[in-house]
Amino acid sequence: MRYEQVHAIWDFYDGVRTGVADLDGAPHYFACQFDEGADDYSDNFKLYPIGPEFMRRAMRNWDIYRAWERKFHSGDAELETHPGHGGDAEYDELQFWLDEQIARLQELPTLYGARFRALPGQDGLPGGMLRELEVAWSPSPA
């Protein structure tokens, strides 16, 4: 099983739901699929190839969030300053652009299963802060 870099995680709810990660060494936006019948998230992800401008803006967006996240979990920032809730104008502009682009991305024809794991050496991060991850993708039978 080959693990690849997870560059950004945008949604985390009972597990990783959306973000940017490599597939075969190239960056892709990924989104976990919701199973209406089970009324829960499935184990299947859609992947969408992304270009350099998307990647550049996605990483800047992620850097802004991670800087805030570190401050918040260290006790140096209040929840009200969260960049996704009006706490950072640059973040909001980037998120708006990224959301517009995501709506236009072309998905790969295959669904993928994902196995995420934390990278070693992150013991110094504040408690509650999301750890850096890597992912192993496998084509999903469903």
VOLO-121441 format. One record per residue: x, y, z of N, C-alpha, C in turn; residue in three letters. Coordinates in Angstrom, 2 decimals. Example, Ala and Ser with C-alpha at 12.3 -4.5 7.8 and 13.67 -1.06 7.14 Angstrom:
PT; n_X; n_Y; n_Z; ca_X; ca_Y; ca_Z; c_X; c_Y; c_Z; res
PT; 13.19; -5.69; 7.80; 12.30; -4.50; 7.80; 13.20; -3.30; 7.80; ALA
PT; 12.85; -2.25; 7.08; 13.67; -1.06; 7.14; 12.90; 0.03; 7.87; SER
REM end
This chain:
PT; n_X; n_Y; n_Z; ca_X; ca_Y; ca_Z; c_X; c_Y; c_Z; res
PT; 0.84; -1.17; 0.00; 0.00; 0.00; 0.00; 0.89; 1.24; 0.00; MET
PT; 0.65; 2.13; -0.95; 1.48; 3.34; -1.10; 0.75; 4.55; -0.54; ARG
PT; 1.37; 5.22; 0.40; 0.80; 6.43; 0.99; 1.31; 7.66; 0.25; TYR
PT; 0.42; 8.65; 0.13; 0.75; 9.89; -0.55; 0.41; 11.07; 0.34; GLU
PT; 0.92; 12.23; -0.03; 0.78; 13.43; 0.80; -0.64; 13.98; 0.78; GLN
PT; -1.12; 14.32; 1.96; -2.34; 15.11; 2.11; -1.87; 16.55; 2.31; VAL
PT; -2.27; 17.42; 1.41; -1.81; 18.82; 1.46; -2.69; 19.68; 2.35; HIS
PT; -4.00; 19.44; 2.34; -4.94; 20.27; 3.10; -6.18; 19.45; 3.42; ALA
PT; -6.77; 19.74; 4.56; -8.03; 19.13; 4.94; -9.00; 20.27; 5.24; ILE
PT; -10.08; 20.32; 4.50; -11.03; 21.42; 4.68; -12.23; 21.03; 5.52; TRP
PT; -12.65; 19.81; 5.44; -13.79; 19.37; 6.24; -13.41; 18.10; 6.97; ASP
PT; -13.70; 18.11; 8.27; -13.43; 16.95; 9.12; -14.64; 16.78; 10.01; PHE
PT; -15.39; 15.71; 9.79; -16.56; 15.42; 10.60; -16.63; 13.90; 10.75; TYR
PT; -16.28; 13.41; 11.92; -16.16; 11.97; 12.14; -15.20; 11.34; 11.13; ASP
PT; -14.23; 12.09; 10.72; -13.24; 11.64; 9.74; -13.00; 12.71; 8.69; GLY
PT; -12.00; 12.48; 7.89; -11.65; 13.42; 6.82; -12.74; 13.37; 5.76; VAL
PT; -13.21; 14.56; 5.32; -14.30; 14.62; 4.34; -13.91; 15.30; 3.03; ARG
PT; -13.19; 16.43; 3.09; -12.74; 17.09; 1.87; -11.35; 17.66; 2.08; THR
PT; -10.66; 17.88; 0.97; -9.34; 18.48; 1.04; -8.58; 18.28; -0.26; GLY
PT; -7.27; 18.37; -0.16; -6.38; 18.22; -1.31; -5.31; 17.20; -0.93; VAL
PT; -5.14; 16.22; -1.80; -4.12; 15.18; -1.58; -3.62; 14.69; -2.93; ALA
PT; -2.47; 14.07; -2.91; -1.92; 13.51; -4.15; -2.56; 12.16; -4.46; ASP
PT; -2.71; 11.91; -5.73; -3.05; 10.60; -6.28; -2.05; 10.36; -7.39; LEU
PT; -1.26; 9.32; -7.26; -0.19; 9.03; -8.23; 0.74; 10.23; -8.40; ASP
PT; 1.00; 10.93; -7.30; 1.96; 12.02; -7.30; 1.43; 13.36; -7.78; GLY
PT; 0.16; 13.44; -8.17; -0.42; 14.70; -8.66; -1.54; 15.15; -7.72; ALA
PT; -1.64; 16.46; -7.46; -2.65; 16.94; -6.51; -4.07; 16.83; -7.06; PRO
PT; -4.98; 16.45; -6.17; -6.40; 16.30; -6.49; -7.21; 16.85; -5.33; HIS
PT; -8.33; 17.48; -5.64; -9.33; 17.78; -4.64; -10.07; 16.48; -4.38; TYR
PT; -10.41; 16.19; -3.11; -11.16; 14.98; -2.82; -12.38; 15.33; -1.97; PHE
PT; -13.45; 14.55; -2.16; -14.69; 14.77; -1.40; -15.31; 13.43; -1.07; ALA
PT; -15.54; 13.20; 0.21; -16.21; 11.99; 0.68; -17.67; 12.05; 0.26; CYS
PT; -18.21; 10.93; -0.16; -19.58; 10.87; -0.64; -20.54; 10.54; 0.49; GLN
PT; -21.66; 11.25; 0.50; -22.69; 11.01; 1.51; -23.64; 9.94; 0.99; PHE
PT; -23.93; 8.96; 1.82; -24.86; 7.88; 1.47; -26.23; 8.23; 2.03; ASP
PT; -27.13; 8.66; 1.15; -28.48; 9.08; 1.58; -29.23; 7.92; 2.25; GLU
PT; -29.07; 6.71; 1.71; -29.77; 5.55; 2.27; -29.34; 5.25; 3.70; GLY
PT; -28.07; 5.38; 3.97; -27.55; 5.12; 5.31; -27.60; 6.38; 6.19; ALA
PT; -27.90; 7.53; 5.58; -27.91; 8.81; 6.27; -26.59; 9.06; 6.99; ASP
PT; -25.50; 8.76; 6.27; -24.16; 8.91; 6.84; -23.17; 9.00; 5.70; ASP
PT; -21.96; 9.41; 6.02; -20.92; 9.43; 5.01; -20.52; 8.01; 4.65; TYR
PT; -20.20; 7.80; 3.39; -19.76; 6.50; 2.92; -18.24; 6.41; 3.06; SER
PT; -17.69; 5.31; 2.61; -16.24; 5.15; 2.59; -15.68; 5.52; 1.21; ASP
PT; -16.52; 6.08; 0.35; -16.12; 6.40; -1.02; -15.81; 7.88; -1.19; ASN
PT; -14.77; 8.14; -1.96; -14.35; 9.50; -2.25; -14.32; 9.71; -3.76; PHE
PT; -14.76; 10.89; -4.18; -14.55; 11.34; -5.56; -13.28; 12.17; -5.56; LYS
PT; -12.47; 11.99; -6.59; -11.25; 12.76; -6.74; -11.33; 13.58; -8.02; LEU
PT; -10.75; 14.78; -7.97; -10.82; 15.74; -9.07; -9.42; 16.31; -9.29; TYR
PT; -8.81; 16.12; -10.46; -7.51; 16.73; -10.71; -7.60; 18.25; -10.61; PRO
PT; -6.55; 18.86; -10.09; -6.51; 20.32; -9.97; -5.24; 20.85; -10.62; ILE
PT; -5.29; 22.11; -11.02; -4.16; 22.75; -11.66; -3.30; 23.53; -10.69; GLY
PT; -2.21; 24.13; -11.20; -1.26; 24.84; -10.34; -1.87; 26.05; -9.61; PRO
PT; -2.76; 26.81; -10.27; -3.34; 27.98; -9.61; -4.26; 27.56; -8.47; GLU
PT; -5.04; 26.52; -8.68; -5.88; 25.98; -7.62; -4.99; 25.55; -6.45; PHE
PT; -3.94; 24.84; -6.76; -3.04; 24.34; -5.71; -2.39; 25.49; -4.96; MET
PT; -1.94; 26.50; -5.66; -1.30; 27.65; -5.02; -2.27; 28.31; -4.04; ARG
PT; -3.48; 28.56; -4.49; -4.46; 29.23; -3.64; -4.93; 28.32; -2.49; ARG
PT; -5.06; 27.04; -2.78; -5.46; 26.09; -1.74; -4.41; 26.04; -0.62; ALA
PT; -3.14; 26.07; -0.99; -2.10; 26.00; 0.03; -2.01; 27.29; 0.84; MET
PT; -2.25; 28.43; 0.20; -2.27; 29.70; 0.95; -3.44; 29.69; 1.94; ARG
PT; -4.61; 29.23; 1.47; -5.79; 29.10; 2.31; -5.49; 28.22; 3.52; ASN
PT; -4.85; 27.08; 3.26; -4.50; 26.12; 4.32; -3.51; 26.73; 5.29; TRP
PT; -2.51; 27.47; 4.79; -1.52; 28.09; 5.66; -2.17; 29.09; 6.62; ASP
PT; -3.12; 29.88; 6.11; -3.82; 30.84; 6.97; -4.58; 30.10; 8.07; ILE
PT; -5.31; 29.06; 7.66; -6.08; 28.29; 8.65; -5.16; 27.65; 9.68; TYR
PT; -4.08; 27.01; 9.24; -3.20; 26.31; 10.18; -2.55; 27.27; 11.17; ARG
PT; -2.19; 28.47; 10.72; -1.62; 29.45; 11.64; -2.63; 29.82; 12.72; ALA
PT; -3.90; 30.04; 12.30; -4.94; 30.33; 13.28; -5.17; 29.13; 14.20; TRP
PT; -5.24; 27.94; 13.62; -5.50; 26.73; 14.41; -4.46; 26.55; 15.51; GLU
PT; -3.19; 26.78; 15.17; -2.13; 26.67; 16.17; -2.34; 27.69; 17.30; ARG
PT; -2.65; 28.93; 16.92; -2.89; 29.96; 17.94; -4.09; 29.60; 18.81; LYS
PT; -5.16; 29.15; 18.17; -6.38; 28.82; 18.91; -6.13; 27.71; 19.93; PHE
PT; -5.49; 26.64; 19.48; -5.27; 25.51; 20.38; -4.15; 25.75; 21.38; HIS
PT; -3.42; 26.84; 21.20; -2.42; 27.25; 22.20; -2.99; 28.27; 23.17; SER
PT; -4.24; 28.68; 22.94; -4.87; 29.64; 23.83; -4.59; 31.09; 23.47; GLY
PT; -4.04; 31.32; 22.27; -3.67; 32.68; 21.87; -4.65; 33.33; 20.90; ASP
PT; -5.77; 32.66; 20.59; -6.78; 33.23; 19.70; -8.15; 32.74; 20.14; ALA
PT; -9.13; 33.58; 19.96; -10.51; 33.24; 20.30; -11.20; 32.60; 19.10; GLU
PT; -12.22; 31.81; 19.36; -12.98; 31.16; 18.30; -13.56; 32.18; 17.32; LEU
PT; -13.94; 33.34; 17.81; -14.52; 34.37; 16.96; -13.57; 34.86; 15.87; GLU
PT; -12.28; 34.58; 16.03; -11.30; 35.02; 15.03; -11.06; 33.96; 13.95; THR
PT; -11.82; 32.87; 13.98; -11.68; 31.79; 12.99; -11.69; 32.37; 11.58; HIS
PT; -10.71; 32.01; 10.75; -10.66; 32.62; 9.41; -11.87; 32.30; 8.54; PRO
PT; -12.56; 31.21; 8.78; -13.72; 30.87; 7.97; -15.00; 31.56; 8.42; GLY
PT; -14.91; 32.37; 9.44; -16.08; 33.08; 9.96; -15.84; 34.58; 10.00; HIS
PT; -15.17; 35.08; 8.98; -14.92; 36.51; 8.89; -13.69; 36.99; 9.61; GLY
PT; -12.88; 36.09; 10.14; -11.68; 36.49; 10.88; -10.49; 36.85; 10.02; GLY
PT; -10.57; 36.61; 8.69; -9.44; 36.90; 7.81; -9.96; 37.12; 6.39; ASP
PT; -9.84; 38.35; 5.90; -10.38; 38.70; 4.58; -9.70; 37.92; 3.46; ALA
PT; -8.39; 37.75; 3.54; -7.69; 36.99; 2.49; -8.19; 35.55; 2.44; GLU
PT; -8.37; 34.95; 3.59; -8.89; 33.59; 3.65; -10.26; 33.52; 2.99; TYR
PT; -11.14; 34.48; 3.32; -12.48; 34.49; 2.75; -12.44; 34.61; 1.23; ASP
PT; -11.58; 35.49; 0.71; -11.44; 35.65; -0.74; -10.95; 34.37; -1.39; GLU
PT; -9.95; 33.74; -0.79; -9.43; 32.48; -1.31; -10.51; 31.40; -1.29; LEU
PT; -11.24; 31.31; -0.18; -12.27; 30.29; -0.07; -13.37; 30.48; -1.11; GLN
PT; -13.76; 31.72; -1.36; -14.76; 32.01; -2.37; -14.27; 31.54; -3.74; PHE
PT; -13.04; 31.86; -4.09; -12.47; 31.46; -5.38; -12.39; 29.93; -5.47; TRP
PT; -11.91; 29.30; -4.42; -11.79; 27.83; -4.42; -13.15; 27.17; -4.57; LEU
PT; -14.14; 27.66; -3.84; -15.49; 27.08; -3.94; -16.04; 27.19; -5.36; ASP
PT; -15.80; 28.33; -6.01; -16.23; 28.49; -7.41; -15.55; 27.48; -8.32; GLU
PT; -14.26; 27.27; -8.10; -13.51; 26.33; -8.93; -13.93; 24.89; -8.69; GLN
PT; -14.18; 24.54; -7.44; -14.59; 23.17; -7.11; -15.87; 22.81; -7.86; ILE
PT; -16.77; 23.76; -8.00; -18.02; 23.50; -8.72; -17.78; 23.17; -10.19; ALA
PT; -16.61; 23.54; -10.72; -16.29; 23.33; -12.14; -15.34; 22.16; -12.39; ARG
PT; -14.81; 21.57; -11.33; -13.84; 20.48; -11.51; -14.49; 19.26; -12.14; LEU
PT; -13.69; 18.51; -12.89; -14.16; 17.28; -13.52; -13.67; 16.09; -12.70; GLN
PT; -14.61; 15.30; -12.20; -14.27; 14.17; -11.35; -13.67; 13.03; -12.16; GLU
PT; -12.83; 12.25; -11.51; -12.32; 11.03; -12.12; -13.47; 10.02; -12.19; LEU
PT; -13.43; 9.09; -13.14; -14.54; 8.14; -13.29; -14.60; 7.08; -12.20; PRO
PT; -13.55; 6.94; -11.42; -13.48; 5.90; -10.39; -13.68; 6.50; -9.01; THR
PT; -14.46; 5.83; -8.16; -14.52; 6.19; -6.75; -13.35; 5.52; -6.04; LEU
PT; -12.89; 6.15; -4.97; -11.75; 5.62; -4.23; -12.08; 5.46; -2.75; TYR
PT; -11.52; 4.42; -2.15; -11.48; 4.28; -0.71; -10.20; 4.94; -0.23; GLY
PT; -10.18; 5.37; 1.01; -9.00; 6.07; 1.55; -8.63; 5.52; 2.91; ALA
PT; -7.35; 5.39; 3.13; -6.83; 5.06; 4.46; -5.89; 6.21; 4.85; ARG
PT; -6.34; 7.01; 5.81; -5.56; 8.15; 6.28; -4.78; 7.74; 7.52; PHE
PT; -3.58; 8.29; 7.65; -2.81; 8.08; 8.87; -1.95; 9.31; 9.14; ARG
PT; -1.72; 9.56; 10.43; -0.93; 10.70; 10.85; 0.55; 10.45; 10.57; ALA
PT; 1.23; 11.49; 10.17; 2.68; 11.41; 9.99; 3.35; 11.41; 11.36; LEU
PT; 4.48; 10.74; 11.48; 5.18; 10.74; 12.78; 5.82; 12.10; 13.07; PRO
PT; 6.21; 12.30; 14.32; 6.97; 13.47; 14.70; 6.14; 14.72; 14.94; GLY
PT; 4.90; 14.57; 15.36; 4.05; 15.73; 15.58; 3.66; 15.91; 17.04; GLN
PT; 4.48; 15.36; 17.91; 4.18; 15.41; 19.35; 4.17; 16.84; 19.89; ASP
PT; 4.85; 17.77; 19.23; 4.91; 19.15; 19.70; 3.71; 19.99; 19.34; GLY
PT; 2.78; 19.47; 18.56; 1.59; 20.25; 18.20; 0.66; 20.37; 19.41; LEU
PT; -0.03; 21.50; 19.52; -0.98; 21.65; 20.63; -2.08; 20.59; 20.56; PRO
PT; -2.59; 20.19; 21.71; -3.68; 19.24; 21.76; -4.90; 19.80; 21.03; GLY
PT; -5.60; 18.96; 20.32; -6.78; 19.38; 19.57; -6.48; 19.81; 18.16; GLY
PT; -5.21; 20.08; 17.86; -4.84; 20.51; 16.51; -4.76; 19.29; 15.60; MET
PT; -5.33; 19.42; 14.41; -5.30; 18.34; 13.43; -3.86; 18.01; 13.04; LEU
PT; -3.55; 16.75; 13.03; -2.21; 16.30; 12.65; -2.06; 16.26; 11.14; ARG
PT; -0.84; 16.42; 10.66; -0.55; 16.26; 9.23; -0.77; 14.79; 8.90; GLU
PT; -1.37; 14.54; 7.74; -1.74; 13.18; 7.36; -1.13; 12.78; 6.01; LEU
PT; -1.20; 11.50; 5.77; -0.95; 10.95; 4.44; -2.07; 9.97; 4.16; GLU
PT; -2.24; 9.61; 2.88; -3.38; 8.79; 2.49; -2.95; 7.74; 1.49; VAL
PT; -3.57; 6.57; 1.60; -3.42; 5.51; 0.61; -4.80; 5.37; -0.07; ALA
PT; -4.84; 5.58; -1.36; -6.08; 5.47; -2.14; -6.18; 4.08; -2.74; TRP
PT; -7.38; 3.56; -2.82; -7.61; 2.30; -3.52; -8.95; 2.41; -4.26; SER
PT; -8.99; 1.93; -5.51; -10.27; 1.98; -6.24; -11.34; 1.26; -5.46; PRO
PT; -12.52; 1.88; -5.39; -13.63; 1.35; -4.61; -14.52; 0.50; -5.52; SER
PT; -15.00; -0.61; -5.00; -15.88; -1.46; -5.82; -17.26; -0.85; -6.03; PRO
PT; -17.64; 0.11; -5.19; -18.99; 0.70; -5.30; -18.96; 2.02; -5.99; ALA
REM end
